[in-house]
Amino acid sequence: MFHNRLRVPLVAFLALGVFAVVSVAAAQEPDQLQRTAQALFAPLPDVVDNPDNPVTAEKVELGKMLYYDPRLSLSGVFSCNSCHNIATYGVDNLETSTGHGWAQGPRNSPTVMNAAVHSSQFWDGRAKDVEEQAQGPVLNPIEMGIPHADFAVERIASMPVYGELFAKAFPDQSEPLVYTNIANAIGAFERTLTTPSRFDDYLNGDADALSEQELAGLQTFIEYGCAGCHNGAALGGNSLQRFGVTEAYWEATRDFVAIDSPTMPMDVGRFAVTHDEADLYVFKVPSLRNITRTYPYFHDGSVWSLRDATQIMARVQLGRELGEQELDDLMAFYGALEGTIPEYALQLPVLPASTDATPRPDHR
């Protein structure tokens, strides 16, 4: 059950700024390192509430059912969980996801875990929150393929149980079963998908929560400027940055492209949304929460090794090479960011039965 539980200056500038603040990290005492971490990061909340879509138990129950229901896709094959599998930390562990008609999406599916704490959604930041994001895939022709919002509403409304659940979840509305409320319910469920870890214990004051090597990795992470972009509660997700400050990302990652796919598209990033040249190759900074589980990495899923991805980021964003010990320490620190999936979210809901009135793919 449900329990309560922009852009900014260039990476190089941020990295220098953070380094200036914590350049004494090499000599920091443990309590100084902890205070620095508490200033840069934040513990995850139990629930990420939204004043415009308050999280309630009724809304979360409904949203969980819709999240797992493949009938929100035209074919009845794909659900939100298909690409954002709760059991695998909110991703499908594919380079890019398979959608309606077995089409292959152009970008890697980011994790839904802790996504509600991000300042924007999608790799290009085109949605402001998880509620707005949830409206997109259902109507996307290569994702879930529903032809239009009314079709989605008609299909869901054809199942009486859903009508009752929408009335309970949105009791103050005369017409609760509308497309925006489908997304609002899913968004409410996603706002409960936070994954606290030992790093949160550390941020909350437990100095012994991390091992000596994890602390060394944290110190490296801060001292080298990684926290210039990967900060806040999600260690990322709150800014949009150019991928490739000191070196083009496709140059740095091309050695990792599979031999049977010798070419890779040059993704223009946020430019596709704004058509502003300043947004060329700009992407949302991904969260590092559960990064050990959300492979493959980057917007194109081109790199499977977290160690390799970290070295690439050091090259293209910071212009430096990491040593083996530094990488070992960072890998240890990443392990401390692996949290616990809410147990209730892993329990599959029993979905309402379809009826004779349920629209089929050929009943458009």
N, C-alpha and C positions, 0 to 999 in steps of 0.2 A: 504494500500500500504506500501511498504518498506520505512522506514525512517531511517536516520542515528541516530540514537540514541546511583625412586630415593631413592629414598630412602634417609632417613635422620637418625640421631641418635635416639636411643630408646626413646619412649614416656616419660618414667620416667626422663630421662636426660633432655629432652626438657622442661618438666613441671618444673623441678627444675630451669632450666635456665631462663624461663619466670618469675617464682616466684621471683628469685633473682632480676630481673629488676624491677618488679612491686610490691614487697612485701610491699611497703609503700602505696599500693592502699587503705588500710583501712582508711588511713588518707589523701588521695588525695583530693585536691580541684577539683571542676568540670572541670576546664580548664586543670588540670594535667591529669585527667582521659581521657579527650578527646585527648590530645596529645599522651598519651600511646596507645589509640585505633588507632589513625592515624598512629602510627609506626608499629602496628601489622597487621592491616587490610588495605583495599584499597577500594575506591568506584568502583562500577561496571562500565565498559565502556558501551557506547551506542551500539557499535558493536565491536566484537573481531576479528580484521582483521588477515589475514594470507598472508604473502608475496607470498607464493607459490600457493595460491588460493584466489586472491583478491575478496573481497565481492562487487558485483555490483547488481544493481536493477534487471537486467535481470536474473542473476544467482539465486538470491533469489526467484524471482517469479517462476522460473522453479523448484528450490529445494523444495519450498512449495508444489507445485503440486505433485511432486514425493513422498514427505513425507506423503501426504494424500492418495496416490493412492494404493489401495489394489492389483492392478495387478502386483506390484513388489513382490507379493507372488505367489507361484505356484497355490494355490487354488483360488486366487482372493478374499480371505477373509480377510487377515491380511495386514495392512499397518504399517509404522513406528509409526503412531499415535495410533495403537491398544495397544501397550505396553507403549508408551510415549505420553499419551494423553495431548495435549496442554491445554485443558479445565480444567484438574485436575493437573495443575502445572507439566506437563511432566512425569507423572507416571500413572500406571493403578490401584494403590491402592490394589494390590493383593500381597499375600506372594511371589509367583513366577508366572511368566506369562504363559499363554496358547499360544501355537504355532501350527505349521503345523501338521495336523492329530490329533489335540487336545492334543498334547504332552505337558507335564508340564516341564518348564525350571527348571534348578537347582538353579538359583539365582534370587533374587529380581531385578526388572528392575529399575535402577537408573534414576533420573530425567534428562531430556534433557535440562532443564532450566539452563542457565549459565554454561553448561558443557564445552563450548568452552574455558573458562578461565582455565580449569583444565590442569595439566601438562601431564596427560595420561588419557586413557579411559578404561572402563570396571572395574569391581571390582578387577581384578588382574593386571591392568595396562598394558595389552598386546598391546594396540593400542596407538600410540603417539598423535593422535588428532582426532577431530570429523570426518574428511574426511576418515581417515583409519578405524575408528569405523563403519562408515556407510556401508562399504563394507562387514562387517561380517554377520549381521543378515539376509540379503537377501539370502545368500548362505548356511545358517545354516539349516540342515535338520529338526531340531525341532523348528525353529523360522519361517522363511518365506518360506523355502523349495525349492527355485529355484535351479535346478540341477547343473547349471554352469553359468558362467558369460555371455557366448554367448547367452544363452537362454533369460536372462534378457534383453540384448541389442536388440535381435530380437523382443521381445515382445514390448518393448518401441518404436522401430523404425517402427513397423507396423502401428503406429498411426501418420499420417503426421504432425499433430499439434506439436507433440513432436519434430520431426525433425527440424521444423522451430524454435522452442524455443531453442534447443541446438545450432543451428547456431548463434542465437542472443547472447546466454550466453557465447559462446566460439568462438568469431568471428575470432580469429587469428589461428584457428586450421583447417586443411584440412579435418579432420574426427572427428568432435566434439562429435558424439554420440558413446561413448565408455564407458565401465563399470566404469572406474575410474572417468569419468565425471558425471556419475549418482551419485556417492558418493560425488564428489566435489560440485555438485549443492545442494545436501541435506546438506552437511557441511556448505555451505555458508548461507543457510536458518537458520541453527542452530546457526550460529555465530551472528544472530540478536536476539536470544531469551534470552536477559538479562532482569532481573526483579528488577530494582532499588526500594528501599524501604526508609522508614524514617531513617534507619541506614546509608544510603548513604548521606542523608542530614546532618546527624550528623558528618560523616567523612569529609564532604565538608565544615564544619565550623559552622553549625547551632546548637548551644549549647542547644537550646530548642526543638530540634526535638524528643527527647526521654523523657518519663515520669520519675518521680523519681524512681519508681520501676524498670523500664527498665534499668536505669542507675545502680541501685543496682545489677541487674542481670548481666550486663556487667562487673561490678567490680568483682563479684564473678567468672565469666567466666575467667577473666584474672588472678585473684589472685590464683585460684586453679589450674591453669596450663592447662585448656582446650585449650587455644590459642596456646599451644605448638604444636598442630597438626592442629587445626581448625583455620587457619590464612589466610592471603591474601584476595583477592577480594571475593572469594567464601566461606570464612571461612572453608576451606578444599579443597580437590581435588588436592593438590600440593605435596603430599607425600604418600608413602606406609609404613604402619606400622603393626606390629604384633598385632592382636586382641587377647588380653589376656596377659597382662604383669605381673600382680600380681595374676591373677586367670584365669583358662581356661574359655573361653567365653561360651562353651556349658554347663559348670556347672552353670554359672550365669544365663543363659537364659532358662534352661530346665523347670523351673517352669512355663514358659509362653507358652510352647508348647501345642497345642490343645489336649484335652483329646482323640479325635478320631485319633490323629496322635502321639502316645506315644513315637515314636523314631524320631530322626532327624539325618541326615548325618553329619559327621564331615568333613567339607569343609577344604581342605588343602591350599586354597588360591593360592597365586602366585607360590607356589611350583609346581603346575600342569603345569605351563608354563616353569619354569626354571629348575626344578628337583634339585634345590639347597636347602639343608636342612635349610639354613639360611632363606629361604622364606616360611617355614612352617607357616601356619595361618597368613600370611601377606596379607593385603588387602589395596586397596586405601582408604584413609581417605575421607569419603563422605562430600560433601558440606552441610553446615547448612542453606544455603539460602532456604527459603520457607519450612523449616523443619516441620512447623506446618501442612503442607498440603501433605507431601510426605510419609506418613505412608503406610504400616507397615515398621519397621526399621530393619537395619542391612542387610548384604548380603543374609541372608536366610529369611528375612521378618518375623522373629519369634516373634517380639514384636510389639504390636499395640499402646501402650501408650507411648507418648513422655516422660512423667514423669518417667515411668519405665525404658525406654531406657537410660535416663540421669543418673539414679541411677546405672544402670548396668555399664555404661561407667566409672563412678567414681570408682566403685569397681574393674573392671578388668584392667583398665588402670592406675588409680592413687592410688588404694588401700585405698579408704576412703569411708565413708558413708555421704551422704548429708542430712542436716536437712530439715524439712518441709519449713521453711522460705527461705532457700537457693534454694530449688526447686521451690517455688513460684516465686522468683525473676528471676530465670533462664527461667521459662516458659514465664514470661513477656518479657524478653529480646528476646527470640525466636520469639515472636509475632512481634517485631520490624524488624525482618528479612524477613517477608512476604511481597513480592513485587508485582508489577503490571505486568501482562502478556501483552506483546505487542498486541494492539487491532487488528492489521492487521493479526496477526498469528491465531487469533480465528475465522477469517472469512473463511469459507470453500471455496476452489477454485472449479471452474467448470472444470472437468477433460475431456480430449479428449475422443471421442467415440472410442470403439474398431472397428476393421475392420475384414473382412473375413480372412485377412492374420495374424491376431493376434494369436500367438501360444497358444493352450489350454493345460491343464495339460496332456492330453493323446497324445500330439503332440511333443514328446521329440526328 
